[in-house]
């Protein structure tokens, strides 16, 4: 039968006890649980009181012990290994010590593994200040009942959490980890959440990150900038990488929206400053389009060191085959762009750079023509954006009102709007809301970089800079090419034909021959051992 620790020496006289201490806690933002260090301190006090020698300590911090856990408990596995493979010394009995049963397990499978390990190794189990010998039937029964209670408790917690998550989502409330850019305030006495608010330092960093991508900057350069900025250090200590930055830039929480199971609602927190206006939301949609565009995701030349490398098409080999930068000509080392596949088309780098830059600046200087190419009907677009915003606000307000009525009950406990009626209303309004979002995306799809060049009195001053202005970065100039012009370079028609105008064809946006951002193409057929496949862009 279970024993109190003070009587253990009477049952096992003349024996030395060696203890294996284990502590675990899961995520506890309200600080209502017992931290791991406090659990281990209790265990140390117990061992010192009864002269048990502590041989090892194990602790799992921030990890669940239920069957719903997403991560392995490394130290629990180490504890099992120590029990099964630890030394068996004459005159020594080992004891696994924890604060309570639920620290070891909230899952019957984990209990069975621990029970079997202790049974076969002759190790005693101690929790809640009681010692169990799992070679005895009564102790196995007692610990099994505790394991069932621990598992049932966590299942109840999970059911409540799922229900609370759904109800919180319907109200647009806070849930999950706090997004970078926000901070949360808790009641110091109860630990209850007061609200989620913009972080005074991190919030502006999120906005500047969106502006960076909208202005033609690459994800790679943004990652480097965030990693080098001490103010941008993440609260969780994780290092910025492409995935974390992409997740941040696509997070609709910054618009003051709550997303749950694919459905988006107005949240209880405010949007970040700068995203709380139609212009800010339009910028967010442009960035979303950039980051989710399959063509852009396949193109990975953001670290290029030369302006047009990998951007022009080879006119002879066809679209999909690019010209890249290279050094040729032996000791003289001429800088050229040449076809990556056959290397049959080659042109001097300085010549092509100057020609394309001059053509872009000339095109931008013809503002009415450029605006007409980018947005065929300016007045119509402005009218469409205003109409779409107005309709979107009406539909969203109508949907929120329907959901509020469905969540409100009368004196008889019945909802003011039935679930069937709410479902019908959602089926009616959600497609309309999605269609309006798409219309706004298309209508406001001109990137900020292009808008900046288009509205400048002198596009060349923006492009190359001037007093007090650094000009566009290399990656911004590359993005401008992708957005504005498709470059095709052909081989010379004759041995002496080295002019640029008869070899380079520029197709600006809105004209025949212009294609969107270039895609990566497969390896040349000569390397794959089959006929070439030309992929359009």
N, C-alpha and C positions, 0 to 999 in steps of 0.2 A: 504494500500500500504506500501512497505518497508519504514522504517524510519531511518534517521541518529540518532545516540545516543543523540546528543545535543538537539533534539526536542522531545525526549521521555517523558520528564516531562510535556510538553504541552498537549500531548495526554492523559497521565495518571497523572493528577494533584493530589498532596497530597499523593503520593504513595511512599513507600520505595522499592528499588529493591535489591533482593538477587541473587547473581551470582553463577553459577556452571561452573567452568573452566575445559575445556578439551583440551588435547594436544596429538598428535600422530605423530610418524614418522616410516618409514620402514627402512630396512637396507640400509645404505648410505656410502659405503666404500670411495667414492670420496669426501665426506663431502660437497656436493653441495646443499643438502636440508637444511631445517630450523630445528634445533634440538628442541626437546620437551621443554627444559627449556627456549629457546628463545621464543617459541610460548606462553608459560605460562607467561613469562615476559611481552610480548605485551598485553596479556589479563589482567594482573594485572594493567598495566598502564592505559588501557581503563577504567577499573572499578574504579580506584582511581580518574581518571579525572572527571568521572560523578557521583561519590559518590555512587557506587554500592557496597554493602557489599558482600565479597566473603565468601560463606559458606563452599564450598568443592572444592577440585582440583582433577582431574583425569588425568592419563597419561598412554599411551601405548607406550612402547619403542621397536623399532625394529619389529613392527608388521604391516602386510599389512591390508588394509581395503577393498580389492577387494574380489570377489567371489572365487578367486583362493587361498585365504589365507589358510594356513595349521594349524594355531593355532587360538584359540579364543582370542578376545580382552577382557580381564577380566575387565579392567576399563571402557570400553565402555558399557559393560553389567551393571556395577555398576552405571554408569551415568543414563542409562535407568531406573534402579531401583530407583535411587534418584528422578528422575523426576516423576515417577508413584506413588511412595509411600512417597515422602517427605512431610513435614508438610505444610498445607495450613493455613497461618496466615492472620488475618484481616489487610488490609492496606498494604499487601506485595505482590509484583509480582516477580516471579522468572524468571531468564534468563539463558539459556545455552549459553556459550561463547566459541568460538573456533577461530583459526587464519583464516581458510578458510574452504569452504564446504568440500573439499577433506580430511580434517582432520577427519571429522565426518564419512564420507562414500565415497566409490568408488564403491558401489553396491546399486542398486535400492531397494533391499529388506531391507538393513540396513537403507536407507533413509525413507522408508515407516514406519518402526518400530519407528524411532526417531520422525517422523512427527506425528504419531498417539499418541505417548506418550505425546508429547508437547500439541497436540490438546485437549486430554481428561483432562490433568492436568492444562491447562491454562498457560503453560510455554512458554515464548518467546524464539526465536532462534536468535542468533547473530553470524555472521561470516563476514569477510572482512569489518569490521567496519559498518555493516548494521544490523538493527533489523527487524525480521519478526514475525508477529502475525499469526500463522498457523490456527487460526479460520477464517481467511479471505481468500476469493477465490484468490485474486491477489497475496497474499504472498505464498499460496500453489503452485500456478502456477510458480512463480519466483523460489522458492526453488526446485521444481521438475525439471525445466530446468537446474538449476545448478547441480542437482544430475545426470541428463542424461549426461551432459558435463563431470562430474567427472568420471562416469563409462566409457564413451567413451575414455577418456584420458588414463585410466589405461589399457583398452583393447588394445589400440594402443601401449602402452608401452610394454605390454606382447607380442604382435605380433612381435615387433622389437626385444625383448629379445630372443624369440624362434628362430627367424631368425639369430640373432647374435650368439646364442649358437651353432646352426648348422654350421654356417660358421667358427666360432672359432674352433669347434671340427675338421672340415675338415683340418684346418691348424695346428692342434695340439696345439692350444693356451690355455692359462690359463682361467679357468672358475670355478665358485663356491668358496667355502671356501678354504683357503690356508691349505694344509695338514700339520700336525705336522711334523717338520723336514725341512720345507722350510720357507722362508720369502719372502715377496713381496715388491718391491720398486715402489713408485709412484712419478710422477713429482710434486714437491712442489707447482708449480704455477697453473698447469692445473688439477692436480689430476689424470691424465692419468697413466695407468699402464706401468712401464718400463720393468718389467720382474719378474720372480720367480727364486729364488736362494736358495742354501742349507743354512740352518741356522747353524751358527758355533758351537752351543751347541746342538741343538735338532737333527741335522742330524746324528752325531755319535751315539746318543742315539737310534735312529731307527735302525741303523746298528747293534749295540750291542744287541738289542732286537731280531732281526732276528737270530743272532749267538746263543743267549740263547736258542731259541726254536730248532734250528738246532742241538745244542749240547746236546739235551735231556732234557732241562729244561721245566717246565710246564707253562701253561698260568697263573695259579694261583700265582706261585712264581714270575713271571714277573710282574703281576699287583701289588703285594706287593712291589717289588723293585722300580717300577716307582713311586708308591704313596709315598714312603719314600725318594725319591731323589728330593731335591728342584730344581735342574736344569731341571728336567723332568716335571715341572708344565706346564699344558696346557695353551696356551694363552687365551682360552675362559673361563678358570676358572673351567671347568668340572673336576670331580674326575675320575681318571682312573678306569675302570672296565673291565670285561671280553669282553664285546661287543666292547668297544672303542679300546682295545688292539688288538683284532682279526681284526677289520676293518683296523687298521693301518698296521698290518703285511700282509694283503692281498691286500693292495693298490698298484696297478701297476704304480702309479705316481712316486714311488721311482726308477723305472727302466727307467724313462724318457719317459713314455708312457701316452697317453691321451685316455681314454675310454669314448665312447659316444654311448648310445643305444646298448651296447653289442659289438661294433666295437672298436678295439684298433689301434691307430696310433702313430707314433713317435711324441713326444712332442717338444715344443720349448724350454723347460728347460732341463738341464742336469740331468742324474741319480745321486743318492747319491754316494759319494766316497765309494768304496768297492762293489758297485753294478754295476759299469761301466765296468765290465770284464766278460768273459764267466763263470769264477768261481763264481763271485758274483750272476750272473743271475741263475746259477745252484743251488746255495744255496737258493735263493728266491723261485725257483720252489719246492725244497725239503720242505721248510717251508709251502708253499701253499698246498702241498700234505698232510703234517701232519695235518694241521688245517682243511682241507676239507675231510679227511678220515672218513667215517661214523663210522667205528669201533672205532676210537679214540674218536670221539665226544660222543659216547655212554659210553665210559669208563671214570669214574669220580673219580679215586682214587688218584689224584695228591697230596692230602694232607696226604697220608698214612705215618705213623711213623715207620713202620717196612718194611724191604727190600722186602720180598717176599709175604707180605700179599695181598691176592686177585689175585695173579699171577699164582700159580700152579693149575693144574687141579686135580680133585679127580679121580684117576684111576678107582675106583670101581663104582662111580656114572656116569662117562662119562664126556666128554668134555662139557664145559659150566657150570660145578659146581666147584667152587673155594675153595681153602683152605685159611682161614683167621687166623690172629694172635689171640691168646687168652691166658688167665692165668687159669690154672686148678690145682687141687690137694689140695684144702683147704689151710691151713696156709703156706704150703711150696711153693705154687704158682709157678708151673713149667710153663715156656714159651713154647707154642706149636703153630703149625699151624694145624688146623683141618677143616674138611669138613663143609661148611656153612649149607648144607642141612640136611644130616642125622647125621653128627658128628661121623660117623663110622670109618673115617680114620684120624689118628692123628700122628704127628711126632714132635720131639723136634725142636724148632726153631734154636738153635745154631748148631745142627747137619745138618739140611737142608741148612742153610745159608753157612756153611763152605764147604759142598759138592758141592753146585752149584757154589760158587765163585771159588773154585779150578778147577772145570771142565771148566768154562768159560776162566780162565786165561791160562789153558793148551791148550784149543782149539785155542785161539788167538796167542799163541806162535808158533803154526804150521802155519806160515804165508801163505805159498803157498796153503795149503789146505783151509785155511780160505778165501783167496782171490778168489780161484776157486769156493767156495760155494756162496760167495756174488756176484761176477761178473764172470760168467763162462769163458769168453774169454776177458782178459784185453786188448790185442792188438786190437781185433775186436771192443770193446767198444770205445777205443780212436779214432779209425778210423771212427766209426759211428758218434761220437760226432762232430768231425771235419767236416765231410761231411754234417751233419745236420745243423751246424752253417753256413757253406758256402751257402747251398741251401736256408736257411731261410733268410739270408741277401739279396740274389738275388731276391727272391720272394717279400720281403718287399720293396726293392728298386723299383722293377717293378710296384708294386701296388701304391706306393707313386707317381711315375712318371705319372701313368694313372690318378690318382686323381688330380694331378697338371695340367695336360692337360685339364681335364674336367672343371677345375675352371678358365682356361685362355681363353680369347676370342680374336678372330682376329679383323681386322679393321671393319668388318661388324657386329660385335657383336655376332658372333657364336662361341661356344666352340670348341677348337681344337680337343676335343674328345667328341663324343656324349654321352648322359647319357645312352643310350642303350648299347653302346660299353663299357662304364665304368661298368655297371651292369654285363655284360657278363664277363669282366675281373675279377671282384670281385668274381663272382660265380666260376670262374676257380681257382683263387689263394687262396682265404680264406680257403677252405678245406685243401689245401696243407700246408698252414702255420699252421693250427691247428694240422694236422697230424705230422708235424715236431716238434712242441712244445711238443706233447705227446711223441715222440721218445726221445727227449732230457730229458724229465722228467724221463722216464724209465731208460735211460742210466746213468743218474747222480743221481739215487735215493738212493745211499748208504748214510745214514745220517752222518753228520760231526762227531758225537760222535763215531760211529763205525770206521770211517776213522782214527780218532785220535788214537784209541786203536790198530787198525790194522797196522799203520805205526810206532808205538812206538817201540824203541829198546827193552824196557822192559815194556810190558803191565801192569805188577803188579805195577810199579812205578806210572803209570798214574792212575791206579785203586785206590790204597790206599794212594798215595802221598809219599812224602819224603821231604828232606831238601829244603825249599823254595817252595814246591808244596803242595797244600791242598788235592789233590786227587779228585775223583769224588764225587759229592753230592749224597744224597740218591735217589733223583728223577732221576739223570743221571744213577745210577746203575740199577734202576727199568726199565728205558728206554732201557738199554743195554740188559736186560733179554728179553724184548718184541721183540727186533730186532734180537737177536741171538739164543735163545733157548726156547723150549717149555718144561715145567716141568710137569711131571705126577707122583703123589704119590699114592701108593697102600697100602692096609692093609697088615699086617704081615701074611705070609703063615702059620705060626705056633705060638703057644703061646710064644715061646722063640725067635721068629724071629724078632729081633729088628734092624738088620743091615740095612744100608742105600742102599747098592748097589743092593740088591734084592727087594727093595721097591720103588726106585726112578728111573724113566726112563727119560733120557734127549734126546730130539730130536733137534739137531742143524739145523740152516738154511741150506737148500740144501739137507736135508735128509728126509726120509719118517717119517711122524708124526709131522713135524714142521708146526705150524700154525702162522698166522700173529697176530698182537696185539689182546689181548682178548677183547671180547665184554661183556657188561653187560647182565645178563640173567634174566628172569622173576623170581618173587618170587616162593619159593618152592611150589610144588603141594599140600603139606599138609596144606599150608596156603591158597591156592586158592580153595581148595575143589574139585580138579580134578586130573587126571593123569598127571604126569610130562611131560613137553615138553622140550627135550634137544635141545638146539640151538647150531649149529656148529659155529666155529670161523674162 
